[in-house]
Amino acid sequence: MYEMRAEAAADRGELIWHVITKGTSASPLCGVPLELSTASAPQLEGAVERYCSSCMDAFSAALKSS
Ligand SMILES: [Zn+2]
């Protein structure tokens, strides 16, 4: 199972969604260590939301191989 976690890149005004294997705390598929708040997604006023392309690649590869 997978879930999405948002990482706030406040300096760029972006909210980046990573894919995380359920059960791990902060280990996205792209391997970038995240500083995640354990609660809900961070709120960033007027943030542009986008998906982490590395996570998306790894996610689709994982789906195909399962
Ligand atoms: Zn990622």
N, CA, C, O and the ligand as a Tripos MOL2 file, in Angstrom:
@<TRIPOS>MOLECULE
protein
  265   263    67     0     0
PROTEIN
NO_CHARGES

@<TRIPOS>ATOM
      1 N           0.8310   -1.2050    0.0000 N.3       1 MET1
      2 CA          0.0000    0.0000    0.0000 C.3       1 MET1
      3 C           0.8660    1.2550    0.0000 C.2       1 MET1
      4 O           1.9650    1.2930    0.5520 O.2       1 MET1
      5 N           0.3350    2.2390   -0.6220 N.am      2 TYR2
      6 CA          1.0610    3.4950   -0.7010 C.3       2 TYR2
      7 C           0.1630    4.6330   -0.2580 C.2       2 TYR2
      8 O          -1.0640    4.5390   -0.2930 O.2       2 TYR2
      9 N           0.7970    5.6900    0.1520 N.am      3 GLU3
     10 CA          0.0430    6.8860    0.4720 C.3       3 GLU3
     11 C           0.8370    8.1100    0.0460 C.2       3 GLU3
     12 O           2.0420    8.0470   -0.1960 O.2       3 GLU3
     13 N           0.1280    9.2130   -0.0380 N.am      4 MET4
     14 CA          0.7510   10.4470   -0.4710 C.3       4 MET4
     15 C           1.0860   11.3100    0.7390 C.2       4 MET4
     16 O           0.3240   11.3870    1.7030 O.2       4 MET4
     17 N           2.2350   11.9490    0.6620 N.am      5 ARG5
     18 CA          2.6010   12.9150    1.7000 C.3       5 ARG5
     19 C           3.0610   14.1840    1.0030 C.2       5 ARG5
     20 O           3.7880   14.1420    0.0100 O.2       5 ARG5
     21 N           2.6320   15.2910    1.5330 N.am      6 ALA6
     22 CA          3.0000   16.5710    0.9500 C.3       6 ALA6
     23 C           4.1930   17.1560    1.6820 C.2       6 ALA6
     24 O           4.2680   17.1420    2.9110 O.2       6 ALA6
     25 N           5.1090   17.6630    0.9040 N.am      7 GLU7
     26 CA          6.2530   18.3620    1.4690 C.3       7 GLU7
     27 C           6.1460   19.8180    1.0710 C.2       7 GLU7
     28 O           6.0110   20.1380   -0.1100 O.2       7 GLU7
     29 N           6.2040   20.6860    2.0360 N.am      8 ALA8
     30 CA          6.0950   22.1070    1.7430 C.3       8 ALA8
     31 C           7.4590   22.6760    1.3920 C.2       8 ALA8
     32 O           8.3970   22.6340    2.1880 O.2       8 ALA8
     33 N           7.5440   23.2030    0.1930 N.am      9 ALA9
     34 CA          8.7520   23.9230   -0.1970 C.3       9 ALA9
     35 C           8.4020   25.4080   -0.1600 C.2       9 ALA9
     36 O           8.1340   26.0370   -1.1830 O.2       9 ALA9
     37 N           8.4170   25.9320    1.0390 N.am     10 ALA10
     38 CA          7.8980   27.2720    1.2540 C.3      10 ALA10
     39 C           8.6880   28.3270    0.4870 C.2      10 ALA10
     40 O           8.1440   29.3430    0.0550 O.2      10 ALA10
     41 N           9.9730   28.0650    0.3300 N.am     11 ASP11
     42 CA         10.7920   29.0570   -0.3560 C.3      11 ASP11
     43 C          10.4190   29.1710   -1.8280 C.2      11 ASP11
     44 O          10.6370   30.2080   -2.4550 O.2      11 ASP11
     45 N           9.8470   28.0800   -2.3800 N.am     12 ARG12
     46 CA          9.4310   28.1150   -3.7750 C.3      12 ARG12
     47 C           7.9250   28.2450   -3.9190 C.2      12 ARG12
     48 O           7.4000   28.3080   -5.0300 O.2      12 ARG12
     49 N           7.2390   28.2830   -2.7950 N.am     13 GLY13
     50 CA          5.7890   28.3830   -2.8430 C.3      13 GLY13
     51 C           5.1390   27.1520   -3.4390 C.2      13 GLY13
     52 O           4.1200   27.2410   -4.1230 O.2      13 GLY13
     53 N           5.7400   26.0030   -3.1710 N.am     14 GLU14
     54 CA          5.2220   24.7710   -3.7480 C.3      14 GLU14
     55 C           4.8920   23.7550   -2.6660 C.2      14 GLU14
     56 O           5.4900   23.7240   -1.5900 O.2      14 GLU14
     57 N           3.9280   22.9400   -3.0000 N.am     15 LEU15
     58 CA          3.5810   21.8040   -2.1630 C.3      15 LEU15
     59 C           3.8340   20.5720   -3.0170 C.2      15 LEU15
     60 O           3.1490   20.3530   -4.0160 O.2      15 LEU15
     61 N           4.8110   19.7730   -2.6280 N.am     16 ILE16
     62 CA          5.2270   18.6420   -3.4480 C.3      16 ILE16
     63 C           4.7450   17.3470   -2.8270 C.2      16 ILE16
     64 O           5.0310   17.0430   -1.6690 O.2      16 ILE16
     65 N           4.0050   16.5880   -3.6280 N.am     17 TRP17
     66 CA          3.4480   15.3320   -3.1380 C.3      17 TRP17
     67 C           4.3900   14.1940   -3.4640 C.2      17 TRP17
     68 O           4.7630   13.9810   -4.6180 O.2      17 TRP17
     69 N           4.7700   13.4650   -2.4250 N.am     18 HIS18
     70 CA          5.6000   12.2870   -2.5780 C.3      18 HIS18
     71 C           4.7550   11.0480   -2.3050 C.2      18 HIS18
     72 O           3.7250   11.1070   -1.6340 O.2      18 HIS18
     73 N           5.2210    9.9310   -2.8440 N.am     19 VAL19
     74 CA          4.5700    8.6500   -2.5730 C.3      19 VAL19
     75 C           5.3790    7.9190   -1.5170 C.2      19 VAL19
     76 O           6.5930    7.7640   -1.6450 O.2      19 VAL19
     77 N           4.7040    7.4780   -0.4870 N.am     20 ILE20
     78 CA          5.3640    6.8130    0.6250 C.3      20 ILE20
     79 C           4.7700    5.4300    0.8180 C.2      20 ILE20
     80 O           3.5530    5.2510    0.7620 O.2      20 ILE20
     81 N           5.6180    4.4740    1.0390 N.am     21 THR21
     82 CA          5.1330    3.1380    1.3630 C.3      21 THR21
     83 C           4.4680    3.1740    2.7180 C.2      21 THR21
     84 O           5.0640    3.6050    3.7050 O.2      21 THR21
     85 N           3.2520    2.7290    2.7600 N.am     22 LYS22
     86 CA          2.4920    2.7790    4.0010 C.3      22 LYS22
     87 C           3.2050    1.9960    5.0900 C.2      22 LYS22
     88 O           3.6790    0.8860    4.8520 O.2      22 LYS22
     89 N           3.2810    2.5620    6.2680 N.am     23 GLY23
     90 CA          3.9410    1.8890    7.3740 C.3      23 GLY23
     91 C           5.3070    2.4710    7.6820 C.2      23 GLY23
     92 O           5.8230    2.3150    8.7890 O.2      23 GLY23
     93 N           5.8890    3.1420    6.7020 N.am     24 THR24
     94 CA          7.1350    3.8340    6.9690 C.3      24 THR24
     95 C           6.8090    5.2800    7.2980 C.2      24 THR24
     96 O           5.7980    5.8120    6.8410 O.2      24 THR24
     97 N           7.6470    5.9030    8.0770 N.am     25 SER25
     98 CA          7.3250    7.2410    8.5270 C.3      25 SER25
     99 C           7.6630    8.3000    7.4950 C.2      25 SER25
    100 O           6.8130    9.1160    7.1380 O.2      25 SER25
    101 N           8.8720    8.2940    7.0240 N.am     26 ALA26
    102 CA          9.2780    9.3640    6.1110 C.3      26 ALA26
    103 C          10.2710    8.8320    5.1020 C.2      26 ALA26
    104 O          11.4170    9.2760    5.0440 O.2      26 ALA26
    105 N           9.8230    7.8830    4.3130 N.am     27 SER27
    106 CA         10.7140    7.2810    3.3300 C.3      27 SER27
    107 C          10.0230    7.2060    1.9740 C.2      27 SER27
    108 O           9.4700    6.1670    1.6130 O.2      27 SER27
    109 N          10.0530    8.2800    1.2410 N.am     28 PRO28
    110 CA          9.3790    8.3050   -0.0500 C.3      28 PRO28
    111 C          10.1150    7.4480   -1.0700 C.2      28 PRO28
    112 O          11.2900    7.1200   -0.9040 O.2      28 PRO28
    113 N           9.3990    7.0970   -2.1190 N.am     29 LEU29
    114 CA          9.9730    6.2260   -3.1460 C.3      29 LEU29
    115 C          11.1730    6.8690   -3.8290 C.2      29 LEU29
    116 O          12.0440    6.1630   -4.3380 O.2      29 LEU29
    117 N          11.2310    8.1830   -3.8460 N.am     30 CYS30
    118 CA         12.3350    8.8550   -4.5230 C.3      30 CYS30
    119 C          13.5970    8.8590   -3.6690 C.2      30 CYS30
    120 O          14.6770    9.1960   -4.1550 O.2      30 CYS30
    121 N          13.4620    8.4820   -2.3880 N.am     31 GLY31
    122 CA         14.6280    8.3700   -1.5360 C.3      31 GLY31
    123 C          15.0800    9.6690   -0.9030 C.2      31 GLY31
    124 O          16.0630    9.7000   -0.1640 O.2      31 GLY31
    125 N          14.3620   10.7380   -1.1930 N.am     32 VAL32
    126 CA         14.7210   12.0080   -0.5830 C.3      32 VAL32
    127 C          14.1810   12.0590    0.8360 C.2      32 VAL32
    128 O          12.9780   11.8960    1.0400 O.2      32 VAL32
    129 N          15.0340   12.2800    1.8120 N.am     33 PRO33
    130 CA         14.5380   12.3760    3.1820 C.3      33 PRO33
    131 C          13.6300   13.5910    3.3550 C.2      33 PRO33
    132 O          13.9710   14.7070    2.9640 O.2      33 PRO33
    133 N          12.4940   13.3480    3.9380 N.am     34 LEU34
    134 CA         11.5160   14.4150    4.0790 C.3      34 LEU34
    135 C          11.4110   14.8630    5.5220 C.2      34 LEU34
    136 O          11.5900   14.0850    6.4590 O.2      34 LEU34
    137 N          11.1210   16.1130    5.6630 N.am     35 GLU35
    138 CA         10.7510   16.6110    6.9760 C.3      35 GLU35
    139 C           9.2510   16.7920    6.9530 C.2      35 GLU35
    140 O           8.7270   17.8040    6.4860 O.2      35 GLU35
    141 N           8.5800   15.7910    7.4660 N.am     36 LEU36
    142 CA          7.1350   15.7810    7.3510 C.3      36 LEU36
    143 C           6.4860   16.0070    8.6970 C.2      36 LEU36
    144 O           6.9100   15.4640    9.7170 O.2      36 LEU36
    145 N           5.4790   16.7960    8.6750 N.am     37 SER37
    146 CA          4.6640   16.8790    9.8660 C.3      37 SER37
    147 C           3.8130   15.6240    9.9200 C.2      37 SER37
    148 O           3.2950   15.1740    8.8980 O.2      37 SER37
    149 N           3.6720   15.0750   11.0740 N.am     38 THR38
    150 CA          2.9890   13.7980   11.2140 C.3      38 THR38
    151 C           1.4860   13.9360   11.0330 C.2      38 THR38
    152 O           0.8060   12.9560   10.7280 O.2      38 THR38
    153 N           0.9770   15.1000   11.2110 N.am     39 ALA39
    154 CA         -0.4620   15.3050   11.1080 C.3      39 ALA39
    155 C          -0.9220   15.3990    9.6610 C.2      39 ALA39
    156 O          -0.6910   14.4810    8.8740 O.2      39 ALA39
    157 N          -1.5440   16.4550    9.3200 N.am     40 SER40
    158 CA         -2.0890   16.5780    7.9770 C.3      40 SER40
    159 C          -1.0780   17.2600    7.0590 C.2      40 SER40
    160 O           0.0280   17.6070    7.4740 O.2      40 SER40
    161 N          -1.4720   17.4380    5.8430 N.am     41 ALA41
    162 CA         -0.6030   18.1000    4.8790 C.3      41 ALA41
    163 C          -0.3410   19.5390    5.3210 C.2      41 ALA41
    164 O          -1.2330   20.2060    5.8450 O.2      41 ALA41
    165 N           0.8560   20.0020    5.1110 N.am     42 PRO42
    166 CA          1.1610   21.3790    5.4840 C.3      42 PRO42
    167 C           0.3400   22.3610    4.6710 C.2      42 PRO42
    168 O           0.0550   22.1500    3.4930 O.2      42 PRO42
    169 N          -0.0180   23.4040    5.3180 N.am     43 GLN43
    170 CA         -0.7920   24.4300    4.6260 C.3      43 GLN43
    171 C           0.1440   25.5270    4.1490 C.2      43 GLN43
    172 O           0.9260   26.0960    4.9110 O.2      43 GLN43
    173 N           0.0320   25.7950    2.8660 N.am     44 LEU44
    174 CA          0.8880   26.8080    2.2890 C.3      44 LEU44
    175 C          -0.0060   27.7220    1.4530 C.2      44 LEU44
    176 O          -0.5730   27.3070    0.4430 O.2      44 LEU44
    177 N          -0.1130   28.9260    1.8790 N.am     45 GLU45
    178 CA         -1.0380   29.8490    1.2250 C.3      45 GLU45
    179 C          -0.6360   30.0820   -0.2290 C.2      45 GLU45
    180 O           0.4780   30.5140   -0.5220 O.2      45 GLU45
    181 N          -1.5680   29.7870   -1.1280 N.am     46 GLY46
    182 CA         -1.3210   30.0370   -2.5340 C.3      46 GLY46
    183 C          -0.2530   29.1650   -3.1510 C.2      46 GLY46
    184 O           0.3520   29.5260   -4.1610 O.2      46 GLY46
    185 N          -0.0210   28.0110   -2.5390 N.am     47 ALA47
    186 CA          1.0410   27.1430   -3.0280 C.3      47 ALA47
    187 C           0.6300   26.4400   -4.3150 C.2      47 ALA47
    188 O          -0.5400   26.1200   -4.5240 O.2      47 ALA47
    189 N           1.6040   26.2110   -5.1570 N.am     48 VAL48
    190 CA          1.4040   25.3800   -6.3370 C.3      48 VAL48
    191 C           1.6480   23.9320   -5.9360 C.2      48 VAL48
    192 O           2.7010   23.5820   -5.4040 O.2      48 VAL48
    193 N           0.6530   23.1070   -6.2030 N.am     49 GLU49
    194 CA          0.8120   21.7050   -5.8590 C.3      49 GLU49
    195 C           1.3080   20.9260   -7.0630 C.2      49 GLU49
    196 O           0.8070   21.0790   -8.1770 O.2      49 GLU49
    197 N           2.2910   20.1000   -6.8160 N.am     50 ARG50
    198 CA          2.7460   19.2260   -7.8970 C.3      50 ARG50
    199 C           3.2370   17.9120   -7.3170 C.2      50 ARG50
    200 O           3.4410   17.7710   -6.1120 O.2      50 ARG50
    201 N           3.4180   16.9650   -8.2090 N.am     51 TYR51
    202 CA          3.8320   15.6380   -7.7780 C.3      51 TYR51
    203 C           5.3110   15.4480   -8.0380 C.2      51 TYR51
    204 O           5.8530   15.9110   -9.0410 O.2      51 TYR51
    205 N           5.9480   14.7590   -7.1140 N.am     52 CYS52
    206 CA          7.3570   14.4420   -7.2640 C.3      52 CYS52
    207 C           7.5220   13.4520   -8.4210 C.2      52 CYS52
    208 O           7.0040   12.3370   -8.3690 O.2      52 CYS52
    209 N           8.2310   13.8600   -9.4430 N.am     53 SER53
    210 CA          8.3280   13.0200  -10.6360 C.3      53 SER53
    211 C           9.0930   11.7350  -10.3480 C.2      53 SER53
    212 O           8.7750   10.6870  -10.9110 O.2      53 SER53
    213 N          10.0850   11.8020   -9.4900 N.am     54 SER54
    214 CA         10.8420   10.5960   -9.1440 C.3      54 SER54
    215 C           9.9490    9.5820   -8.4400 C.2      54 SER54
    216 O          10.0190    8.3830   -8.7090 O.2      54 SER54
    217 N           9.1160   10.0750   -7.5430 N.am     55 CYS55
    218 CA          8.1900    9.1890   -6.8490 C.3      55 CYS55
    219 C           7.1910    8.5850   -7.8380 C.2      55 CYS55
    220 O           6.8630    7.4020   -7.7530 O.2      55 CYS55
    221 N           6.7130    9.4030   -8.7740 N.am     56 MET56
    222 CA          5.7400    8.9120   -9.7380 C.3      56 MET56
    223 C           6.3410    7.8200  -10.6120 C.2      56 MET56
    224 O           5.6770    6.8280  -10.9130 O.2      56 MET56
    225 N           7.5800    7.9950  -11.0170 N.am     57 ASP57
    226 CA          8.2550    6.9760  -11.8240 C.3      57 ASP57
    227 C           8.3790    5.6820  -11.0420 C.2      57 ASP57
    228 O           8.0570    4.6050  -11.5460 O.2      57 ASP57
    229 N           8.8450    5.7940   -9.8160 N.am     58 ALA58
    230 CA          9.0190    4.6000   -8.9870 C.3      58 ALA58
    231 C           7.6900    3.9530   -8.6800 C.2      58 ALA58
    232 O           7.5950    2.7290   -8.5910 O.2      58 ALA58
    233 N           6.6700    4.7610   -8.5190 N.am     59 PHE59
    234 CA          5.3370    4.2500   -8.2020 C.3      59 PHE59
    235 C           4.7830    3.4530   -9.3630 C.2      59 PHE59
    236 O           4.2700    2.3500   -9.1710 O.2      59 PHE59
    237 N           4.8800    3.9940  -10.5600 N.am     60 SER60
    238 CA          4.3470    3.2790  -11.7240 C.3      60 SER60
    239 C           5.1460    2.0090  -11.9890 C.2      60 SER60
    240 O           4.5870    0.9970  -12.4130 O.2      60 SER60
    241 N           6.4400    2.0600  -11.7420 N.am     61 ALA61
    242 CA          7.2600    0.8640  -11.9050 C.3      61 ALA61
    243 C           6.8560   -0.2040  -10.8970 C.2      61 ALA61
    244 O           6.8090   -1.3900  -11.2230 O.2      61 ALA61
    245 N           6.5690    0.2190   -9.6850 N.am     62 ALA62
    246 CA          6.1620   -0.7250   -8.6430 C.3      62 ALA62
    247 C           4.8140   -1.3490   -8.9790 C.2      62 ALA62
    248 O           4.5890   -2.5300   -8.7150 O.2      62 ALA62
    249 N           3.9320   -0.5680   -9.5530 N.am     63 LEU63
    250 CA          2.6180   -1.0950   -9.9140 C.3      63 LEU63
    251 C           2.7530   -2.1410  -11.0220 C.2      63 LEU63
    252 O           2.0760   -3.1690  -11.0000 O.2      63 LEU63
    253 N           3.6210   -1.8740  -11.9760 N.am     64 LYS64
    254 CA          3.7740   -2.7970  -13.0950 C.3      64 LYS64
    255 C           4.3800   -4.1200  -12.6350 C.2      64 LYS64
    256 O           4.0480   -5.1850  -13.1560 O.2      64 LYS64
    257 N           5.2730   -4.0350  -11.6530 N.am     65 SER65
    258 CA          5.9850   -5.2400  -11.2410 C.3      65 SER65
    259 C           5.1830   -6.0730  -10.2540 C.2      65 SER65
    260 O           5.5560   -7.2090   -9.9620 O.2      65 SER65
    261 N           4.0930   -5.5310   -9.7380 N.am     66 SER66
    262 CA          3.3210   -6.2780   -8.7630 C.3      66 SER66
    263 C           2.2210   -7.1130   -9.4380 C.2      66 SER66
    264 O           1.4690   -7.8100   -8.7570 O.2      66 SER66
    265 ZN          9.4510   11.9950   -4.0370 Zn       67 ZN67
@<TRIPOS>BOND
     1     1     2 1
     2     2     3 1
     3     3     4 2
     4     3     5 am
     5     5     6 1
     6     6     7 1
     7     7     8 2
     8     7     9 am
     9     9    10 1
    10    10    11 1
    11    11    12 2
    12    11    13 am
    13    13    14 1
    14    14    15 1
    15    15    16 2
    16    15    17 am
    17    17    18 1
    18    18    19 1
    19    19    20 2
    20    19    21 am
    21    21    22 1
    22    22    23 1
    23    23    24 2
    24    23    25 am
    25    25    26 1
    26    26    27 1
    27    27    28 2
    28    27    29 am
    29    29    30 1
    30    30    31 1
    31    31    32 2
    32    31    33 am
    33    33    34 1
    34    34    35 1
    35    35    36 2
    36    35    37 am
    37    37    38 1
    38    38    39 1
    39    39    40 2
    40    39    41 am
    41    41    42 1
    42    42    43 1
    43    43    44 2
    44    43    45 am
    45    45    46 1
    46    46    47 1
    47    47    48 2
    48    47    49 am
    49    49    50 1
    50    50    51 1
    51    51    52 2
    52    51    53 am
    53    53    54 1
    54    54    55 1
    55    55    56 2
    56    55    57 am
    57    57    58 1
    58    58    59 1
    59    59    60 2
    60    59    61 am
    61    61    62 1
    62    62    63 1
    63    63    64 2
    64    63    65 am
    65    65    66 1
    66    66    67 1
    67    67    68 2
    68    67    69 am
    69    69    70 1
    70    70    71 1
    71    71    72 2
    72    71    73 am
    73    73    74 1
    74    74    75 1
    75    75    76 2
    76    75    77 am
    77    77    78 1
    78    78    79 1
    79    79    80 2
    80    79    81 am
    81    81    82 1
    82    82    83 1
    83    83    84 2
    84    83    85 am
    85    85    86 1
    86    86    87 1
    87    87    88 2
    88    87    89 am
    89    89    90 1
    90    90    91 1
    91    91    92 2
    92    91    93 am
    93    93    94 1
    94    94    95 1
    95    95    96 2
    96    95    97 am
    97    97    98 1
    98    98    99 1
    99    99   100 2
   100    99   101 am
   101   101   102 1
   102   102   103 1
   103   103   104 2
   104   103   105 am
   105   105   106 1
   106   106   107 1
   107   107   108 2
   108   107   109 am
   109   109   110 1
   110   110   111 1
   111   111   112 2
   112   111   113 am
   113   113   114 1
   114   114   115 1
   115   115   116 2
   116   115   117 am
   117   117   118 1
   118   118   119 1
   119   119   120 2
   120   119   121 am
   121   121   122 1
   122   122   123 1
   123   123   124 2
   124   123   125 am
   125   125   126 1
   126   126   127 1
   127   127   128 2
   128   127   129 am
   129   129   130 1
   130   130   131 1
   131   131   132 2
   132   131   133 am
   133   133   134 1
   134   134   135 1
   135   135   136 2
   136   135   137 am
   137   137   138 1
   138   138   139 1
   139   139   140 2
   140   139   141 am
   141   141   142 1
   142   142   143 1
   143   143   144 2
   144   143   145 am
   145   145   146 1
   146   146   147 1
   147   147   148 2
   148   147   149 am
   149   149   150 1
   150   150   151 1
   151   151   152 2
   152   151   153 am
   153   153   154 1
   154   154   155 1
   155   155   156 2
   156   155   157 am
   157   157   158 1
   158   158   159 1
   159   159   160 2
   160   159   161 am
   161   161   162 1
   162   162   163 1
   163   163   164 2
   164   163   165 am
   165   165   166 1
   166   166   167 1
   167   167   168 2
   168   167   169 am
   169   169   170 1
   170   170   171 1
   171   171   172 2
   172   171   173 am
   173   173   174 1
   174   174   175 1
   175   175   176 2
   176   175   177 am
   177   177   178 1
   178   178   179 1
   179   179   180 2
   180   179   181 am
   181   181   182 1
   182   182   183 1
   183   183   184 2
   184   183   185 am
   185   185   186 1
   186   186   187 1
   187   187   188 2
   188   187   189 am
   189   189   190 1
   190   190   191 1
   191   191   192 2
   192   191   193 am
   193   193   194 1
   194   194   195 1
   195   195   196 2
   196   195   197 am
   197   197   198 1
   198   198   199 1
   199   199   200 2
   200   199   201 am
   201   201   202 1
   202   202   203 1
   203   203   204 2
   204   203   205 am
   205   205   206 1
   206   206   207 1
   207   207   208 2
   208   207   209 am
   209   209   210 1
   210   210   211 1
   211   211   212 2
   212   211   213 am
   213   213   214 1
   214   214   215 1
   215   215   216 2
   216   215   217 am
   217   217   218 1
   218   218   219 1
   219   219   220 2
   220   219   221 am
   221   221   222 1
   222   222   223 1
   223   223   224 2
   224   223   225 am
   225   225   226 1
   226   226   227 1
   227   227   228 2
   228   227   229 am
   229   229   230 1
   230   230   231 1
   231   231   232 2
   232   231   233 am
   233   233   234 1
   234   234   235 1
   235   235   236 2
   236   235   237 am
   237   237   238 1
   238   238   239 1
   239   239   240 2
   240   239   241 am
   241   241   242 1
   242   242   243 1
   243   243   244 2
   244   243   245 am
   245   245   246 1
   246   246   247 1
   247   247   248 2
   248   247   249 am
   249   249   250 1
   250   250   251 1
   251   251   252 2
   252   251   253 am
   253   253   254 1
   254   254   255 1
   255   255   256 2
   256   255   257 am
   257   257   258 1
   258   258   259 1
   259   259   260 2
   260   259   261 am
   261   261   262 1
   262   262   263 1
   263   263   264 2
@<TRIPOS>SUBSTRUCTURE
     1 MET1         2 RESIDUE 1 A MET
     2 TYR2         6 RESIDUE 1 A TYR
     3 GLU3        10 RESIDUE 1 A GLU
     4 MET4        14 RESIDUE 1 A MET
     5 ARG5        18 RESIDUE 1 A ARG
     6 ALA6        22 RESIDUE 1 A ALA
     7 GLU7        26 RESIDUE 1 A GLU
     8 ALA8        30 RESIDUE 1 A ALA
     9 ALA9        34 RESIDUE 1 A ALA
    10 ALA10       38 RESIDUE 1 A ALA
    11 ASP11       42 RESIDUE 1 A ASP
    12 ARG12       46 RESIDUE 1 A ARG
    13 GLY13       50 RESIDUE 1 A GLY
    14 GLU14       54 RESIDUE 1 A GLU
    15 LEU15       58 RESIDUE 1 A LEU
    16 ILE16       62 RESIDUE 1 A ILE
    17 TRP17       66 RESIDUE 1 A TRP
    18 HIS18       70 RESIDUE 1 A HIS
    19 VAL19       74 RESIDUE 1 A VAL
    20 ILE20       78 RESIDUE 1 A ILE
    21 THR21       82 RESIDUE 1 A THR
    22 LYS22       86 RESIDUE 1 A LYS
    23 GLY23       90 RESIDUE 1 A GLY
    24 THR24       94 RESIDUE 1 A THR
    25 SER25       98 RESIDUE 1 A SER
    26 ALA26      102 RESIDUE 1 A ALA
    27 SER27      106 RESIDUE 1 A SER
    28 PRO28      110 RESIDUE 1 A PRO
    29 LEU29      114 RESIDUE 1 A LEU
    30 CYS30      118 RESIDUE 1 A CYS
    31 GLY31      122 RESIDUE 1 A GLY
    32 VAL32      126 RESIDUE 1 A VAL
    33 PRO33      130 RESIDUE 1 A PRO
    34 LEU34      134 RESIDUE 1 A LEU
    35 GLU35      138 RESIDUE 1 A GLU
    36 LEU36      142 RESIDUE 1 A LEU
    37 SER37      146 RESIDUE 1 A SER
    38 THR38      150 RESIDUE 1 A THR
    39 ALA39      154 RESIDUE 1 A ALA
    40 SER40      158 RESIDUE 1 A SER
    41 ALA41      162 RESIDUE 1 A ALA
    42 PRO42      166 RESIDUE 1 A PRO
    43 GLN43      170 RESIDUE 1 A GLN
    44 LEU44      174 RESIDUE 1 A LEU
    45 GLU45      178 RESIDUE 1 A GLU
    46 GLY46      182 RESIDUE 1 A GLY
    47 ALA47      186 RESIDUE 1 A ALA
    48 VAL48      190 RESIDUE 1 A VAL
    49 GLU49      194 RESIDUE 1 A GLU
    50 ARG50      198 RESIDUE 1 A ARG
    51 TYR51      202 RESIDUE 1 A TYR
    52 CYS52      206 RESIDUE 1 A CYS
    53 SER53      210 RESIDUE 1 A SER
    54 SER54      214 RESIDUE 1 A SER
    55 CYS55      218 RESIDUE 1 A CYS
    56 MET56      222 RESIDUE 1 A MET
    57 ASP57      226 RESIDUE 1 A ASP
    58 ALA58      230 RESIDUE 1 A ALA
    59 PHE59      234 RESIDUE 1 A PHE
    60 SER60      238 RESIDUE 1 A SER
    61 ALA61      242 RESIDUE 1 A ALA
    62 ALA62      246 RESIDUE 1 A ALA
    63 LEU63      250 RESIDUE 1 A LEU
    64 LYS64      254 RESIDUE 1 A LYS
    65 SER65      258 RESIDUE 1 A SER
    66 SER66      262 RESIDUE 1 A SER
    67 ZN67       265 GROUP 0 **** ****
